[in-house]
Amino acid sequence: TYNLTAQPPCDDATATVNVTLSSIPDAGDDAVITICSNGGSIDLVDGLGGTPDTGGTWSPSLTSGTGVFDPNIDLEGAYTYTVLGTSPCPDAN
């Protein structure tokens, strides 16, 4: 919070500005994951590089409804992880 107060010879006046910082969302870094078609399930967030924020969504959706990829059910291909930004910060994918 910043306060501005007028100095003499001006009449007293006060104005306040509240500043709020929003965190920039981090969806991590692109990665390539190779697993066997009969392998176990993996959490795709663990395969991303960097330090991705939790709570994002995957597109297309995985059968689990979460970020867990099951090679026995889910299709191979490109999956995009999106973390929603808080205004005024944009979403990250």
C-alpha positions in Angstrom: 0.0 0.0 0.0 1.3 3.4 -1.0 0.0 6.7 0.5 0.5 10.1 -1.1 0.0 13.2 1.1 0.1 16.8 -0.3 2.6 19.2 1.2 1.9 22.9 2.0 0.9 25.3 0.5 -1.5 22.8 -1.0 -4.6 21.7 0.8 -4.3 18.3 2.5 -5.3 15.4 0.2 -4.6 11.7 0.5 -4.7 9.0 -2.1 -4.0 5.3 -1.6 -2.9 2.7 -4.2 -3.0 -1.0 -3.2 -0.6 -3.2 -5.3 -1.0 -7.0 -5.5 1.5 -9.3 -7.1 0.2 -12.4 -8.8 2.4 -15.4 -9.4 3.2 -16.3 -13.0 2.0 -19.9 -13.7 4.6 -22.5 -14.6 3.5 -25.5 -16.7 7.1 -26.9 -16.7 9.2 -27.7 -19.8 8.5 -29.9 -22.8 9.6 -33.5 -22.5 9.5 -36.8 -24.4 8.5 -39.9 -22.5 9.0 -43.4 -23.9 7.4 -46.4 -22.1 6.4 -49.9 -23.1 2.9 -50.5 -24.2 2.5 -53.1 -21.4 4.2 -50.9 -18.8 2.7 -49.4 -15.7 0.9 -46.1 -15.2 2.9 -42.9 -14.9 2.0 -39.4 -13.7 2.8 -37.2 -16.7 3.6 -34.2 -14.5 6.6 -36.2 -13.3 7.8 -36.4 -16.9 7.8 -32.6 -17.4 11.0 -30.7 -17.1 11.5 -27.7 -14.8 9.3 -27.2 -11.8 5.7 -27.3 -13.0 2.9 -26.1 -10.8 0.4 -28.7 -9.6 -3.3 -28.4 -10.3 -3.2 -28.0 -14.0 -5.2 -30.0 -16.6 -4.2 -32.2 -19.5 -5.5 -32.0 -23.0 -6.7 -34.3 -24.4 -8.1 -35.8 -21.2 -6.6 -39.0 -19.9 -8.9 -42.0 -19.1 -8.0 -41.7 -15.4 -9.5 -38.2 -15.4 -6.2 -37.1 -13.7 -2.6 -36.7 -15.1 -2.0 -40.4 -14.8 -1.2 -42.1 -18.2 -2.0 -45.8 -18.5 -0.4 -47.3 -21.6 -2.9 -50.1 -21.5 -5.8 -47.7 -22.0 -4.6 -44.2 -23.1 -3.4 -43.5 -26.6 0.1 -42.4 -27.5 0.4 -38.8 -28.7 1.0 -35.2 -27.6 -0.6 -34.2 -24.3 -0.6 -30.5 -23.3 -0.5 -29.5 -19.6 -2.1 -26.1 -18.8 -1.9 -24.2 -15.6 -4.4 -21.4 -15.3 -3.1 -17.9 -14.5 -4.5 -15.4 -12.1 -5.4 -12.1 -13.6 -3.5 -10.3 -15.1 -1.1 -13.2 -15.6 -1.8 -15.4 -18.7 -2.3 -19.2 -18.6 0.8 -21.3 -19.1 1.1 -24.5 -21.3 
